[in-house]
Amino acid sequence: MGRANERKQREQAALSPIPSDGIDVEFSRELADHEDLEAQARAKAADERARKRSGE
């Protein structure tokens, strides 16, 4: 059981890290459709609400 745990830890360590800022650098406004733009607006509104709540 110990060997399996060590191997699993090595495999997980080899994975590339996910950016913590959450920004998708591959997003292109030129290629975005209406649904993408709506999702961006909803995300921006949610970020503003979260910022207001954390500031209170």
N, CA, C and O atoms as a Tinker XYZ file with bonds, in Angstrom:
   224  protein
     1  N      0.817000   -1.187000    0.000000    73     2
     2  CA     0.000000    0.000000    0.000000    64     1     3
     3  C      0.866000    1.259000    0.000000    63     2     4     5
     4  O      0.472000    2.278000   -0.567000    81     3
     5  N      2.020000    1.201000    0.618000    73     3     6
     6  CA     2.917000    2.348000    0.660000    64     5     7
     7  C      3.442000    2.730000   -0.705000    63     6     8     9
     8  O      3.541000    3.913000   -1.029000    81     7
     9  N      3.784000    1.723000   -1.517000    73     7    10
    10  CA     4.308000    2.010000   -2.850000    64     9    11
    11  C      3.265000    2.687000   -3.723000    63    10    12    13
    12  O      3.580000    3.610000   -4.474000    81    11
    13  N      2.040000    2.233000   -3.624000    73    11    14
    14  CA     0.973000    2.824000   -4.438000    64    13    15
    15  C      0.776000    4.290000   -4.071000    63    14    16    17
    16  O      0.566000    5.131000   -4.945000    81    15
    17  N      0.844000    4.591000   -2.791000    73    15    18
    18  CA     0.673000    5.978000   -2.362000    64    17    19
    19  C      1.813000    6.853000   -2.863000    63    18    20    21
    20  O      1.583000    7.986000   -3.286000    81    19
    21  N      3.045000    6.338000   -2.819000    73    19    22
    22  CA     4.190000    7.101000   -3.301000    64    21    23
    23  C      4.074000    7.369000   -4.795000    63    22    24    25
    24  O      4.349000    8.479000   -5.251000    81    23
    25  N      3.667000    6.358000   -5.560000    73    23    26
    26  CA     3.522000    6.524000   -7.003000    64    25    27
    27  C      2.443000    7.554000   -7.315000    63    26    28    29
    28  O      2.611000    8.391000   -8.202000    81    27
    29  N      1.344000    7.488000   -6.589000    73    27    30
    30  CA     0.252000    8.429000   -6.814000    64    29    31
    31  C      0.707000    9.858000   -6.528000    63    30    32    33
    32  O      0.354000   10.782000   -7.261000    81    31
    33  N      1.479000   10.038000   -5.479000    73    31    34
    34  CA     1.977000   11.373000   -5.147000    64    33    35
    35  C      2.903000   11.891000   -6.239000    63    34    36    37
    36  O      2.847000   13.069000   -6.592000    81    35
    37  N      3.757000   11.021000   -6.779000    73    35    38
    38  CA     4.660000   11.435000   -7.862000    64    37    39
    39  C      3.864000   11.824000   -9.100000    63    38    40    41
    40  O      4.177000   12.816000   -9.757000    81    39
    41  N      2.837000   11.046000   -9.419000    73    39    42
    42  CA     2.027000   11.338000  -10.600000    64    41    43
    43  C      1.301000   12.665000  -10.443000    63    42    44    45
    44  O      1.226000   13.450000  -11.388000    81    43
    45  N      0.771000   12.915000   -9.264000    73    43    46
    46  CA     0.065000   14.167000   -9.037000    64    45    47
    47  C      1.024000   15.345000   -9.068000    63    46    48    49
    48  O      0.660000   16.420000   -9.547000    81    47
    49  N      2.232000   15.167000   -8.572000    73    47    50
    50  CA     3.215000   16.240000   -8.576000    64    49    51
    51  C      3.654000   16.570000   -9.997000    63    50    52    53
    52  O      4.052000   17.704000  -10.265000    81    51
    53  N      3.590000   15.610000  -10.911000    73    51    54
    54  CA     4.023000   15.828000  -12.279000    64    53    55
    55  C      3.003000   16.626000  -13.088000    63    54    56    57
    56  O      3.341000   17.153000  -14.148000    81    55
    57  N      1.781000   16.725000  -12.618000    73    55    58
    58  CA     0.760000   17.472000  -13.348000    64    57    59
    59  C      1.081000   18.955000  -13.330000    63    58    60    61
    60  O      1.592000   19.475000  -12.337000    81    59
    61  N      0.784000   19.631000  -14.420000    73    59    62
    62  CA     1.046000   21.062000  -14.463000    64    61    63
    63  C      0.059000   21.785000  -13.553000    63    62    64    65
    64  O     -1.111000   21.407000  -13.483000    81    63
    65  N      0.515000   22.807000  -12.865000    73    63    66
    66  CA    -0.367000   23.522000  -11.942000    64    65    67
    67  C     -1.409000   24.352000  -12.686000    63    66    68    69
    68  O     -1.168000   24.826000  -13.796000    81    67
    69  N     -2.543000   24.515000  -12.070000    73    67    70
    70  CA    -3.619000   25.331000  -12.627000    64    69    71
    71  C     -3.399000   26.765000  -12.160000    63    70    72    73
    72  O     -3.151000   26.988000  -10.975000    81    71
    73  N     -3.483000   27.736000  -13.055000    73    71    74
    74  CA    -3.289000   29.121000  -12.624000    64    73    75
    75  C     -4.305000   29.507000  -11.558000    63    74    76    77
    76  O     -5.494000   29.214000  -11.693000    81    75
    77  N     -3.848000   30.152000  -10.516000    73    75    78
    78  CA    -4.731000   30.494000   -9.409000    64    77    79
    79  C     -5.584000   31.729000   -9.693000    63    78    80    81
    80  O     -6.575000   31.966000   -9.001000    81    79
    81  N     -5.211000   32.516000  -10.704000    73    79    82
    82  CA    -5.966000   33.734000  -10.980000    64    81    83
    83  C     -7.270000   33.459000  -11.715000    63    82    84    85
    84  O     -8.140000   34.329000  -11.755000    81    83
    85  N     -7.430000   32.281000  -12.294000    73    83    86
    86  CA    -8.669000   31.906000  -12.950000    64    85    87
    87  C     -8.901000   32.578000  -14.292000    63    86    88    89
    88  O     -9.996000   32.475000  -14.844000    81    87
    89  N     -7.917000   33.251000  -14.823000    73    87    90
    90  CA    -8.069000   33.948000  -16.097000    64    89    91
    91  C     -7.748000   32.988000  -17.234000    63    90    92    93
    92  O     -6.694000   32.352000  -17.242000    81    91
    93  N     -8.656000   32.889000  -18.184000    73    91    94
    94  CA    -8.453000   32.036000  -19.346000    64    93    95
    95  C     -7.809000   32.883000  -20.432000    63    94    96    97
    96  O     -8.482000   33.706000  -21.052000    81    95
    97  N     -6.540000   32.697000  -20.666000    73    95    98
    98  CA    -5.820000   33.525000  -21.624000    64    97    99
    99  C     -6.171000   33.188000  -23.068000    63    98   100   101
   100  O     -5.796000   33.926000  -23.979000    81    99
   101  N     -6.879000   32.094000  -23.290000    73    99   102
   102  CA    -7.241000   31.705000  -24.644000    64   101   103
   103  C     -8.555000   32.331000  -25.104000    63   102   104   105
   104  O     -8.965000   32.110000  -26.243000    81   103
   105  N     -9.222000   33.101000  -24.257000    73   103   106
   106  CA   -10.489000   33.715000  -24.632000    64   105   107
   107  C    -10.238000   34.804000  -25.667000    63   106   108   109
   108  O     -9.347000   35.636000  -25.495000    81   107
   109  N    -10.998000   34.798000  -26.709000    73   107   110
   110  CA   -10.884000   35.799000  -27.757000    64   109   111
   111  C    -12.249000   36.434000  -27.979000    63   110   112   113
   112  O    -13.209000   35.745000  -28.325000    81   111
   113  N    -12.338000   37.733000  -27.783000    73   111   114
   114  CA   -13.605000   38.434000  -27.968000    64   113   115
   115  C    -14.061000   38.359000  -29.427000    63   114   116   117
   116  O    -15.261000   38.347000  -29.702000    81   115
   117  N    -13.114000   38.308000  -30.357000    73   115   118
   118  CA   -13.473000   38.215000  -31.775000    64   117   119
   119  C    -14.163000   36.893000  -32.097000    63   118   120   121
   120  O    -15.020000   36.833000  -32.978000    81   119
   121  N    -13.789000   35.837000  -31.383000    73   119   122
   122  CA   -14.368000   34.521000  -31.645000    64   121   123
   123  C    -15.545000   34.200000  -30.736000    63   122   124   125
   124  O    -16.179000   33.157000  -30.895000    81   123
   125  N    -15.845000   35.075000  -29.788000    73   123   126
   126  CA   -16.908000   34.812000  -28.817000    64   125   127
   127  C    -18.277000   34.981000  -29.467000    63   126   128   129
   128  O    -18.490000   35.877000  -30.284000    81   127
   129  N    -19.198000   34.099000  -29.082000    73   127   130
   130  CA   -20.569000   34.254000  -29.543000    64   129   131
   131  C    -21.386000   34.948000  -28.446000    63   130   132   133
   132  O    -20.844000   35.339000  -27.412000    81   131
   133  N    -22.663000   35.091000  -28.679000    73   131   134
   134  CA   -23.542000   35.809000  -27.749000    64   133   135
   135  C    -23.545000   35.155000  -26.368000    63   134   136   137
   136  O    -23.524000   35.851000  -25.352000    81   135
   137  N    -23.572000   33.833000  -26.327000    73   135   138
   138  CA   -23.587000   33.129000  -25.040000    64   137   139
   139  C    -22.293000   33.358000  -24.260000    63   138   140   141
   140  O    -22.319000   33.486000  -23.036000    81   139
   141  N    -21.164000   33.410000  -24.967000    73   139   142
   142  CA   -19.883000   33.682000  -24.305000    64   141   143
   143  C    -19.884000   35.071000  -23.673000    63   142   144   145
   144  O    -19.420000   35.254000  -22.547000    81   143
   145  N    -20.408000   36.040000  -24.408000    73   143   146
   146  CA   -20.441000   37.408000  -23.895000    64   145   147
   147  C    -21.379000   37.523000  -22.694000    63   146   148   149
   148  O    -21.085000   38.249000  -21.744000    81   147
   149  N    -22.507000   36.807000  -22.734000    73   147   150
   150  CA   -23.415000   36.801000  -21.584000    64   149   151
   151  C    -22.739000   36.172000  -20.369000    63   150   152   153
   152  O    -22.884000   36.664000  -19.250000    81   151
   153  N    -22.010000   35.099000  -20.586000    73   151   154
   154  CA   -21.309000   34.435000  -19.486000    64   153   155
   155  C    -20.248000   35.356000  -18.894000    63   154   156   157
   156  O    -20.058000   35.381000  -17.678000    81   155
   157  N    -19.562000   36.105000  -19.736000    73   155   158
   158  CA   -18.567000   37.059000  -19.243000    64   157   159
   159  C    -19.233000   38.138000  -18.393000    63   158   160   161
   160  O    -18.700000   38.520000  -17.352000    81   159
   161  N    -20.389000   38.629000  -18.826000    73   159   162
   162  CA   -21.105000   39.655000  -18.068000    64   161   163
   163  C    -21.582000   39.105000  -16.726000    63   162   164   165
   164  O    -21.489000   39.791000  -15.708000    81   163
   165  N    -22.092000   37.869000  -16.716000    73   163   166
   166  CA   -22.522000   37.255000  -15.450000    64   165   167
   167  C    -21.344000   37.064000  -14.506000    63   166   168   169
   168  O    -21.468000   37.297000  -13.303000    81   167
   169  N    -20.217000   36.646000  -15.036000    73   167   170
   170  CA   -19.027000   36.442000  -14.202000    64   169   171
   171  C    -18.550000   37.767000  -13.616000    63   170   172   173
   172  O    -18.153000   37.827000  -12.452000    81   171
   173  N    -18.587000   38.819000  -14.415000    73   171   174
   174  CA   -18.165000   40.134000  -13.926000    64   173   175
   175  C    -19.101000   40.615000  -12.825000    63   174   176   177
   176  O    -18.645000   41.150000  -11.815000    81   175
   177  N    -20.405000   40.430000  -13.010000    73   175   178
   178  CA   -21.374000   40.834000  -11.987000    64   177   179
   179  C    -21.176000   40.031000  -10.707000    63   178   180   181
   180  O    -21.279000   40.581000   -9.610000    81   179
   181  N    -20.895000   38.746000  -10.835000    73   179   182
   182  CA   -20.658000   37.907000   -9.654000    64   181   183
   183  C    -19.391000   38.346000   -8.928000    63   182   184   185
   184  O    -19.358000   38.366000   -7.697000    81   183
   185  N    -18.359000   38.693000   -9.673000    73   183   186
   186  CA   -17.123000   39.182000   -9.051000    64   185   187
   187  C    -17.371000   40.471000   -8.274000    63   186   188   189
   188  O    -16.844000   40.650000   -7.176000    81   187
   189  N    -18.173000   41.367000   -8.844000    73   187   190
   190  CA   -18.481000   42.626000   -8.159000    64   189   191
   191  C    -19.276000   42.373000   -6.884000    63   190   192   193
   192  O    -19.015000   43.003000   -5.859000    81   191
   193  N    -20.252000   41.450000   -6.936000    73   191   194
   194  CA   -21.015000   41.119000   -5.727000    64   193   195
   195  C    -20.114000   40.528000   -4.653000    63   194   196   197
   196  O    -20.237000   40.866000   -3.476000    81   195
   197  N    -19.217000   39.656000   -5.058000    73   195   198
   198  CA   -18.299000   39.033000   -4.095000    64   197   199
   199  C    -17.365000   40.079000   -3.496000    63   198   200   201
   200  O    -17.058000   40.022000   -2.306000    81   199
   201  N    -16.918000   41.016000   -4.295000    73   199   202
   202  CA   -16.029000   42.069000   -3.811000    64   201   203
   203  C    -16.752000   42.953000   -2.798000    63   202   204   205
   204  O    -16.170000   43.355000   -1.790000    81   203
   205  N    -18.027000   43.255000   -3.069000    73   203   206
   206  CA   -18.806000   44.073000   -2.134000    64   205   207
   207  C    -19.011000   43.341000   -0.815000    63   206   208   209
   208  O    -18.915000   43.944000    0.254000    81   207
   209  N    -19.294000   42.042000   -0.886000    73   207   210
   210  CA   -19.520000   41.256000    0.335000    64   209   211
   211  C    -18.253000   41.144000    1.166000    63   210   212   213
   212  O    -18.314000   41.209000    2.394000    81   211
   213  N    -17.121000   40.978000    0.526000    73   211   214
   214  CA   -15.873000   40.831000    1.280000    64   213   215
   215  C    -15.429000   42.168000    1.868000    63   214   216   217
   216  O    -14.688000   42.195000    2.851000    81   215
   217  N    -15.872000   43.267000    1.280000    73   215   218
   218  CA   -15.515000   44.592000    1.779000    64   217   219
   219  C    -16.373000   45.054000    2.932000    63   218   220   221
   220  O    -16.014000   46.012000    3.617000    81   219
   221  N    -17.506000   44.394000    3.169000    73   219   222
   222  CA   -18.413000   44.815000    4.242000    64   221   223
   223  C    -17.924000   44.397000    5.590000    63   222   224
   224  O    -18.576000   44.675000    6.597000    81   223
